Amino acid sequence: MRLLVTGHTGFKGAWLSLMLGERGDEVCGLALDPEPGSLFERAGVAELLKRDLRGDIRDPDVVGRAVQDSQPDVVVHMAAQPLVRVSYARPRWTMETNVMGTLNVLEAVSAVGSVRAQVIVTTDKVYLNVGQEAGYVETDALGAGDPYSTSKAMADLLVQSWKASFDGPPTAVARAGNVLGGGDISTDRLMPDLLTAFASGQPAELRYPNAVRPWQHVLDCLNGYLCLIDALLEGAGDGEWNFGPGPDGFRTVRELASVAARDWGDGASWTESPREHLHEAHLLALDAAKAERELGWRNRLDFAATVAATVEWQKWVGDGVSPREATVRQIRRFYESRTD
C-alpha cells in the first residue's frame, strides 16, 4: 500500500513513517524541511521513503502536485502549526497552515482517483473546553480558544462540511492529545524541556504544574491512526475519532515531571516557573471509548510505561544507540507485545 503523509518531517510524522516502513508500506511525504536535529534527520527517515517532497501546505499547487505525483492509496494529513504559544506570536500563519492547508489537501485528494481513504489529524483541543472532568466524546461541541485551538476546530469543521458537500473517498478525523516519545525537539513542549534540563544537570522549569493533560505515547496514538486507516479501507471508520489514554493517563504536569525525574535518576529535579505565561487550558481529557468499541483499538502503554519509554529512548541514544535503531526497537517491541 502506498501512503502520502503530510508533515512527515515532524516528530509524529517521523515515527509514523518508520512504523509504516515496518509494515512494508510505501511512504511518500510532503512537508517543510525538517528542523535541525529533528528525529527525521537523526533517524535518516528520508532514506526509507518512496518520495520525499518538500513544500508549503498553504500552496494549493504544491499540494496538488504532491498528491498527483504520489498517486497514493491513502492520505494522512498531519502537516500543521502545532504549538499554542507560537499561535499567539503568528496567528495568521497558524490559521493559513491549519485551515487553508487542510482545504488544499481535501481539494487535491478529490482530483486524484487513486485515493481510497484519508485521515485528517486535528487535536483534542478542538472541543469547547468547559473544564469538565469527564473526557470529551466525539459528539461534544467544538469551540474557540487560543489561536491554535481555534484553527484546528475550524479545520475539523471544514472536513465535516466537505464530506457533507462533496463526493470523495472515505474520510475520518482523528483527534488526539498530548503525545510523548523519543526524539521530540519541539520548543515549549514539556517532555523535551524536561529531558534537556535533566541531561544538563539543571532543574526543569514548569509553567503550569497543576495543569492536567491526557498523556499518551506516540506509538499508541499513531497505532490508532493505523487502525483507522484499516477500518476505512474495509468500509468502516468514517467520521470523527478520539485517540487518548484512559483515566490513568490524565495526570498533572507536576506528576509527569516527577515520574520522569525519578526514571532519569542522577538527581534530576524540577521547579515551578515564577514568571507569568500565556493562557493555556487547565484541564483537557478525551474519551476514546468509541475507538475501543468500534475499531478494537486500545492504549498498550499506561502512564508509567509511557514516561519510562520516553526516558529510555533518550538514555539509549545518549549511550550510543542510533536514533533509528532506538525508534525501530521500540516499534517492534510495541507490536510484539500485543495480546489481541
Secondary structure, DSSP 8 states (H G I E B T S, - for coil): -EEEEETTTSHHHHHHHHHHHHHT-EEEEEES---TT-HHHHTTGGGG-SEEEE--TT-HHHHHHHHHHH--SEEEE------HHHHHH-HHHHHIIIIIHHHHHHHHHHT-TT--EEEEE--GGGB-----SS-B-TTS-B---SHHHHHHHHHHHHHHHHHHHS--S-EEEEEE--EE-TT---TT-HHHHHHHHHHHT--EEES-TT-EEE-EEHHHHHHHHHHHHHHHHTT---EEEEE---GGGEEEHHHHHHHHHHHH-TT--EEE--S------SB--B--HHHHHHH-----S-HHHHHHHHHHHHHHHHTT--HHHHHHHHHHHHHHT---
